[in-house]
Amino acid sequence: MQLEVRKKFAQVVRELRGSQGYREFARKIGISHPTVGAWENLKGIPDTESLRKIASLRGETLEEFEAFLGGNCKPDQIQRVIQQIQIMSDIELAIVLKAIAKRLEEINEITNNI
């Protein structure tokens, strides 16, 4: 894996991990916590299964994620929202869900008045 791709991968891992510790994040994807640190510090290279799990956390297929890492595409707005949701704390997620519920109520009122 080329250095630029490893840097991009490390950034993705940091973003997905968010405020979670190495151990908690490592458990999510079934690896050891030192591996997460190695990835973030450009000292480790993920295997295909780990890439697949990271891609899944991003809401992508392995092929889409590899294309992203290679600079061949950029995540669209929906993918960015999904990425943010996946790393939110429970409290942050509750706030977002309340906002979505409020928006759905507004849409329902509008459509009922048509």
N, C-alpha and C positions, 0 to 999 in steps of 0.2 A: 504494500500500500504506500503510495507516494506521500511525501511529507505534507503537501497541501491538502490532500484528501484526509490524512490523519488529523490535521488541524481542524478541518471542517467537522469530522466525526467527533472530535473532542468537544467542540462547541455544542454540537447536538446533544451529547451526553450531559454536559453541564446544564443545558437548558431543560432537558427532560428530568434530570435529577432535582433541579430547583433547590428547595430548602431541605430536601431529604438527605440523610446521611448516606455514606457509601454503603453501609450494611443494608439499610432499608431498600435502597435502589437495587443493589445487587440481588437481593432476595426476589425482587419483582421479575428479574430476567434470568434467574437461576445460575448466577456466577458468584465467584468469591469477591468480597469487598476490595481486596488489593487490586483486582483486575480493573475495577472502575477507576481507581486512582491512577493506574498505569495508563489507561486510555486517555484520561484527562490530561496527563502529563506527557503524552506522546511517547510513552515507553512500551506500549503494548498494542498489538494488532488483534482486532476481534475475529473470531471464526465466523463462518457462514451462519450458523444457528444464532449466534449473538446478534449479528447484523439483522437477521430476520426478526428477532424479538424487538430490537430497537425500532426497526421499520414499522412493526405492528403498533408500538406505542405511539408512533407518529401518525398512525392511520394510513400507512402506505404499504405497498407490497415490497418485497426485497428488491425487485427490479426498479421500482420507482425510487426507492431510497438510494440505491447504487447510482442511478442516473443523477439524482440530486447531489450526491457526494462528488460525482465526477464533473459537476457544473453544467450538466445538460438540461436541467430544469430547476425551477424554483417552486417552493410550495405555494399553492394558491391561498386565498383568504380563508377558506373553510379549513384547510389543513392547519393553518396557523392557529385558528381558534381551537381546533381539536388538540393541538399540541399544548396550548395554554391550559385547557381544561384538565388534561392529564397530569399536570404538575401542580394544580391548585390544592391548597389545603381544604379540609372539609368546610371550614367557615367561608372561605372564598367561593367554593362551589355552591354553597347554600345561597349566598348573595346573588350569584349569577342565575341560579335556578329561580329565585324569586323574581328577578328582572325578566326572565323569559316568561314566567307565569303571568306577570303583569302585562307584558306585550301581547300574549295570546288572548288575555281577557279583552284588551283594547281591540284586537282584530275581530274577536267574536262579536263585540258590541257593534262594530262598524258593519260587519256582514249581516247582522240581524236587523239593522236599520235600512238595509238596501231593499 
